[in-house]
Amino acid sequence: MGRWITSRFRSKCTGCDQSIRKGIAIYWIPGTKFAYCGDCGDAKMLEDDETRMVVMMETSFEEGLLYGQSNANGWSL
């Protein structure tokens, strides 16, 4: 999952290959060289948020099954 930072050097957007100037806001994925311009960063951030939400929902469902709070059909017990 990424975060917004200020670019410290020139680079290219991972999403659209647009040139990124030093000193502008970019969406960066820590531990990688993936940097996104403002437009692509907004889209990537939404994608990351959706992924995070799906993982949270799956985890919640699995914990419910584990602790007997729901079943595979989604009914509460």
C-alpha positions as CSV (number, residue, x, y, z in Angstrom):
1,M,0.0,0.0,0.0
2,G,1.3,3.4,-0.9
3,R,1.4,6.9,0.5
4,W,1.6,10.5,-0.7
5,I,5.0,12.1,-0.5
6,T,6.9,15.0,-2.2
7,S,9.2,13.8,-4.9
8,R,12.8,14.4,-4.2
9,F,14.1,14.0,-7.7
10,R,12.9,13.7,-11.3
11,S,11.3,10.4,-12.4
12,K,8.5,8.9,-14.5
13,C,5.1,7.9,-13.5
14,T,4.6,4.1,-13.3
15,G,1.1,4.5,-14.5
16,C,1.3,6.8,-17.6
17,D,5.0,7.4,-18.2
18,Q,4.5,11.1,-17.6
19,S,7.6,13.0,-16.4
20,I,7.5,13.7,-12.6
21,R,9.3,16.9,-11.5
22,K,11.1,17.3,-8.2
23,G,9.0,18.8,-5.5
24,I,5.5,17.7,-6.6
25,A,3.1,15.4,-4.7
26,I,3.4,11.7,-5.9
27,Y,1.8,8.5,-4.7
28,W,4.7,6.2,-3.8
29,I,4.8,2.5,-2.9
30,P,7.3,2.0,-0.1
31,G,10.0,-0.7,-0.8
32,T,9.6,-0.3,-4.6
33,K,10.5,2.2,-7.3
34,F,6.8,2.7,-8.1
35,A,5.9,6.4,-8.2
36,Y,2.6,7.7,-9.6
37,C,1.7,11.2,-10.8
38,G,-1.3,13.0,-9.2
39,D,-4.0,11.5,-11.5
40,C,-2.6,8.0,-11.5
41,G,-1.9,8.3,-7.8
42,D,-5.5,9.0,-7.1
43,A,-6.6,6.0,-9.1
44,K,-3.9,3.7,-7.4
45,M,-4.9,5.0,-4.0
46,L,-8.6,4.0,-4.6
47,E,-7.5,0.6,-5.9
48,D,-5.4,0.1,-2.8
49,D,-8.3,1.2,-0.5
50,E,-10.6,-1.3,-2.3
51,T,-8.0,-4.1,-1.9
52,R,-7.6,-3.3,1.8
53,M,-11.4,-3.3,2.2
54,V,-11.8,-6.7,0.5
55,V,-9.0,-8.2,2.7
56,M,-10.7,-6.8,5.8
57,M,-14.0,-8.3,4.8
58,E,-12.5,-11.7,4.0
59,T,-10.6,-11.7,7.3
60,S,-13.8,-10.8,9.2
61,F,-15.8,-13.5,7.5
62,E,-13.1,-16.1,8.2
63,E,-12.9,-15.1,11.8
64,G,-16.6,-15.4,12.1
65,L,-16.5,-18.9,10.8
66,L,-13.6,-19.8,13.1
67,Y,-15.4,-18.5,16.2
68,G,-18.9,-19.7,15.2
69,Q,-20.3,-16.2,14.6
70,S,-21.5,-16.9,11.0
71,N,-21.6,-19.7,8.6
72,A,-20.6,-20.2,4.9
73,N,-24.0,-19.0,3.8
74,G,-23.5,-15.7,5.5
75,W,-26.2,-16.2,8.1
76,S,-25.7,-15.1,11.7
77,L,-26.1,-17.9,14.3
